[in-house]
Each structure stands twice: as structure tokens, then as C-alpha cells.
Amino acid sequence: KKKRHHRHTPQQIQELEAVFKECPHPDEKQRSELISRLCLETRQVKFWFQNRRTQMKTQLERHENSILRQENDELRAENISIQDSMRNPICTNCGGPAIIGEIPLE
């Protein structure tokens, strides 16, 4: 027997989201209250919270990856800049081309 896929009403989702904001891991009592108030089955509430936590984790990971990617790009650009300056050293005293052995490593 195939079960029908159940979509929650906007009101149910709003209520679930409000509870999730307060507590992403509701206890048995909180779930029971939601079940009776929203006319849902135990499994529906349980799976909704499980899926929502997974969704939040995925969003957080994407955000963190985006930040890391940006930092990586900045470091890569800085590295290229340093490599370019090492290929074409300039004398700090006169501004002309420097001889590699005479450049301080600071």
C-alpha cells in the first residue's frame, strides 16, 4: 500500500517554524502538544523537525563554505602578489631593480 505524500498547510508550517525557532529538539511533551494542536501524526512532526534540522545544518555549511572560499581566494591573490614581487624585486633605497643576494628577507 502506497501512502500519499502529505503537504502541511501554511498555518501548520508557521506553527512548526515558531516552535523550531524556540527549540529545534522538542521533547515528547512539546511534540504531543503540536500533534494535537495541528492535527498531525507523530511521525509527521518527528520527521518535519528532523528534516528542518538537516536543512539548517546544510544552510550553515553552505554559508561557512562560502566564507572559506572567499578567504581562500583572498589568500590566493595575496600569494600571487607576493610571488610577483619576489620575481621582480625592487631596491628599497633607490627604487631600481634589486640584486637577489642583497635583498633583506623582511
C-alpha positions in Angstrom: 0.0 0.0 0.0 1.5 3.3 -1.1 1.0 6.3 1.3 0.0 9.7 0.0 2.6 12.4 0.3 1.3 14.9 2.8 1.9 18.6 2.4 1.5 20.8 5.5 -0.8 23.8 5.4 0.9 27.2 5.7 -0.6 27.6 9.2 0.9 24.3 10.3 4.3 25.2 8.8 4.2 28.6 10.5 3.4 27.0 13.9 6.2 24.4 13.4 8.7 27.1 12.4 7.8 29.1 15.5 8.4 26.1 17.8 11.6 25.3 15.9 12.9 28.8 16.5 12.5 28.3 20.2 13.5 24.7 20.4 14.9 22.7 17.4 14.8 19.5 19.5 11.3 19.4 21.1 10.7 16.9 23.9 7.9 14.4 23.9 5.5 16.8 25.7 6.1 19.6 23.2 5.7 17.2 20.2 2.4 15.9 21.7 1.1 19.4 22.1 2.0 20.1 18.4 0.4 16.9 17.3 -2.9 17.6 18.9 -2.9 21.4 18.1 -2.0 20.9 14.4 -3.9 17.6 13.8 -0.8 15.8 12.6 0.6 12.4 13.2 3.5 11.7 15.5 5.8 10.7 12.6 4.9 13.8 10.6 6.0 16.1 13.4 9.1 14.0 14.2 10.2 13.9 10.5 9.4 17.6 10.0 11.8 18.5 12.8 14.4 16.1 11.6 14.3 17.5 8.1 14.3 21.1 9.3 17.4 20.4 11.4 19.1 18.9 8.4 18.1 21.8 6.3 19.5 24.3 8.9 22.8 22.3 9.1 23.1 22.3 5.3 22.5 26.1 5.1 25.1 26.7 7.8 27.6 24.5 6.0 26.9 26.4 2.7 27.4 29.7 4.4 30.7 28.6 6.1 31.9 27.1 2.7 31.2 30.5 1.1 33.2 32.3 3.7 36.1 29.9 3.4 36.0 30.1 -0.4 36.2 33.9 -0.2 39.1 33.7 2.3 40.9 31.2 0.1 40.5 33.5 -2.9 42.0 36.4 -0.9 44.9 34.3 0.2 45.5 33.0 -3.3 45.5 36.6 -4.6 47.9 37.7 -1.9 50.2 34.7 -2.6 50.3 35.6 -6.4 51.1 39.2 -5.4 54.0 38.1 -3.2 55.3 35.7 -5.9 55.2 38.5 -8.4 57.1 40.9 -6.1 59.7 38.2 -5.5 60.2 37.7 -9.2 60.8 41.4 -9.8 62.5 42.7 -6.6 62.9 46.4 -6.2 65.6 48.1 -4.1 64.0 49.9 -1.1 66.8 52.5 -1.2 66.8 53.6 -4.8 63.6 52.1 -6.3 65.5 50.3 -9.1 65.9 46.6 -9.7 67.5 44.8 -6.8 70.0 42.0 -6.8 68.6 38.9 -5.1 71.5 38.4 -2.7 71.3 42.0 -1.4 67.5 41.9 -0.5 66.7 41.6 3.1 64.1 38.9 3.7 61.8 41.0 5.9 
